[in-house]
């Protein structure tokens, strides 16, 4: 059955191309491949969105509130830079406070490139270490460490999603 499923699109494409000649065949093939790529891209995006929506709609095992955007981060936690140590790279310790009755899980940080270090001129630094997620327990605080390489510049801000935390000079 699987072989026939794979052969059907190829057969349809062959019939379409046989009916055409020259430039028309090129347009038909281009259009078919373009639609196939568009369909695959849409399916992948839809699947990713479905996972995000499903994860937020269902309760996690520990009852945590799931955060995956800047607006949700600001609404759920207060945070700031506690310390920054410069060696060959800059080690930043961020502190987050959760005043709520449920744990707060900040997700998809490294997967989506949602952690960015910025130098004083606004140029992005290389993120050397940042976990993909962290969970702040209910009515508690949590320290989170991240490392950035800004070459010969000084790290000025750390951005999580679109929320920026200033690094004291």
LUMNUBA-895095 format. One record per atom (N, C-alpha, C): residue in one letter; x, y, z. Coordinates in steps of 0.2 Angstrom, whole numbers, plus 5000, padded with zeros to 4 digits. Last residue first. Example, Ala and Ser with C-alpha at 12.3 -4.5 7.8 and 13.67 -1.06 7.14 Angstrom:
% LUMNUBA-895095
S506449895035/S506849955036/S506450005039/A506649725039/A506249785039/A506649845039/
END
This chain:
% LUMNUBA-895095
X513552405174/X514252405171/X514752395177/X512152295175/X512552355177/X513252345175/X511152255162/X511752225165/X512052285168/X509352245160/X509952285160/X510552245164/X508352145151/X508652155158/X509252185157/X506952135141/X507652155142/X507852165149/X505852035132/X505952065138/X506752075139/X505551955121/X505652025120/X505752065126/X506551815126/X505951835121/X506051905119/X507651895135/X507251835135/X506651855131/X509151985134/X508451985132/X508251905132/X510252075143/X510052005142/X509352015140/X511452205140/X510752185141/X510752105140/X512852225139/X512452285142/X511752255144/X514452165139/X513752145139/X513352205143/X515752255130/X515452235137/X514652225136/X516852185118/X516352235120/X516052215127/X517652095112/X517952145116/X517452205118/X516451975112/X517151985110/X517452045114/X515451935120/X515351995116/X516052015113/X514751785124/X515351815122/X515251875118/X513851735139/X513851765133/X514551785131/X512851615149/X513551645147/X513551675140/X511851615163/X511951615156/X512551645155/X510851545177/X511551575174/X511551565167/X509651595188/X509751565182/X510451595179/X508851575204/X509351605200/X509551565194/X507151605210/X507651555206/X508151595203/X505951605223/X506451645218/X506951585216/X504251575226/X504951565227/X505351605222/X502851535224/X503051585230/X503851575232/X503251395215/X502751435218/X503051475224/X504851385206/X504351355211/X503851415213/X505251405190/X505251445196/X504651415201/X506151315178/X505451325182/X505651355189/X506751335162/X506851335169/X506151345172/X507451285146/X506951305150/X507151305158/X508651275139/X508051285135/X507451305139/X510051375146/X509551315146/X508951325141/X511451435139/X510751455141/X510351395140/X512951485134/X512651445138/X511951475140/X513351575123/X513751515124/X513351465129/X512851685111/X512551645117/X512951585118/X513751815106/X513651745105/X513351715112/X512751975105/X513351935107/X513151855106/X512152095094/X512052035098/X512752005099/X512252275098/X512452215094/X512352155098/X512052385105/X511452345103/X511652285098/X513052445111/X512852475105/X512252435102/X513352365122/X513152435123/X512852465117/X512752205117/X513252245120/X512952315120/X511552075122/X511752135118/X512252175121/X511051905121/X511451955124/X511652015120/X509551815120/X510051855117/X510451905122/X508551685118/X509051715123/X509551755119/X507751625109/X507451675113/X507851705118/X507951525099/X508351585099/X508151635103/X507051425101/X506851475097/X507351535096/X507851345109/X507551315103/X507351365098/X508151415121/X508651405116/X508351375109/X506751425126/X507251485126/X507751475121/X505651345129/X505851365122/X506351415121/X504851415144/X505051365139/X505351395133/X504651425161/X504851465155/X505151415150/X503451385172/X503951355168/X504051395162/X503051415189/X503051445182/X503651415178/X501951345201/X502651345198/X502551385191/X500651435209/X500851385205/X501551395202/X500351555215/X500251495219/X500451435215/X501651695213/X501051655212/X500951585216/X502751755213/X502351775218/X501651725218/X504351725209/X503651695207/X503251715213/X505751795202/X505351795208/X504651775205/X507351775196/X506651775195/X506251755201/X508951835191/X508551815197/X507851825195/X510451785182/X509751815183/X509351795188/X512051805180/X511651775185/X510951815185/X513251785167/X512651825170/X512251775175/X514851785162/X514351745166/X513851785169/X515651825147/X515251855153/X514751805156/X517251755144/X516551765142/X516251805148/X518451765150/X518451755143/X517751765140/X517551855161/X518251825160/X518351825153/X516451955171/X516851945164/X517451915165/X514951925178/X515651915179/X515951905172/X513551995185/X513851985179/X514651985180/X512051975195/X512751985194/X512951965187/X510651995193/X510951995200/X511652005200/X509452065183/X510152035183/X510452045190/X507752005185/X508252055184/X508952025184/X505951995186/X506651965185/X507152025184/X504451915190/X504851975190/X505551955190/X503151825181/X503751825185/X504051905185/X501951835173/X502051785178/X502651795183/X502051945164/X501451935168/X501551885174/X503251925158/X503151985162/X502551975166/X502951805151/X503551815156/X503451865161/X501951845142/X501851795148/X502351795153/X502651935134/X502051955138/X501851905144/X503651845129/X503851905133/X503251925137/X503251665129/X503251735126/X503451785131/X502951555136/X503351545130/X503351615126/X502551465151/X502751535148/X503151525142/X501451375160/X501951375154/X501951445151/X501251345177/X501051385171/X501551385166/X501251175183/X501551235181/X501251275176/X500851055188/X500351105189/X500651175187/X501650945186/X501750985192/X501251045193/X501150905174/X501150855179/X501250895186/X500151035167/X500750995167/X500750955173/X498651045159/X498951055165/X499551005165/X498351105142/X498351055147/X498751075153/X498651215135/X497951205136/X497951155142/X500051215132/X499751275136/X499051255139/X500151105124/X500551105130/X500251165135/X499351145113/X499151085118/X499551085124/X500051245108/X499351255111/X499151205115/X501251185104/X501251235109/X500551245112/X500751085095/X501151065101/X501151115107/X500251175086/X499851125089/X500151105096/X501451235081/X500951275084/X500451235088/X501951125075/X502351155080/X501851195084/X501051095065/X501151045070/X501551075076/X501051205057/X500451195061/X500551145066/X502351195052/X502151255056/X501551245060/X502251075045/X502751085050/X502551135055/X501251115035/X501051065040/X501551065046/X501851225029/X501251235032/X501151185037/X502851145022/X503051205027/X502451215031/X502151065014/X502551035019/X502751085025/X501551155006/X501151115010/X501551085016/X502651215000/X502151255004/X501751215008/X503151104993/X503551134998/X503051175003/X502051084984/X502251034989/X502651054994/X502051204977/X501451184981/X501651134986/X503251184970/X503151244975/X502551234979/X503051074962/X503551074968/X503451134973/X502051124954/X501851074958/X502351064964/X502751234948/X502051244952/X501951194956/X503751164941/X503851224946/X503251234951/X502951084932/X503451054937/X503551104943/X502351194925/X501951144928/X502351104934/X503451254919/X503051294923/X502551244928/X504051154911/X504451184917/X503951224922/X502951124903/X503151074907/X503551104913/X502951254896/X502451234900/X502551174905/X504251244889/X504151294894/X503551274899/X504051084883/X504551134884/X504351184890/X502351024885/X503051024882/X503451084883/X501150914893/X501450984891/X502150974887/X500850794895/X500350834892/X500650894890/X501950754903/X501850724896/X501350764892/X501650814915/X502250834911/X502150814904/X500550744919/X500450824918/X501050844914/X501050624921/X500450634916/X500450704914/X501950644931/X502150614924/X501650634919/X501150684941/X501650724939/X501850704932/X500450564943/X500050624942/X500550674938/X501550474947/X501150464941/X500750524939/X501950534959/X502450534953/X502050524947/X500850514967/X501050584965/X501450584959/X500850374967/X500250414964/X500450484963/X501950314973/X501950314966/X501350364963/X501650314987/X502150354984/X502150364977/X500550224987/X500450294990/X501050344987/X501150114983/X500650144978/X500550214981/X501950084994/X502250094987/X501750134983/X501050065004/X501450125004/X501750134998/X500449945000/X500050005000/X500450065000/
END
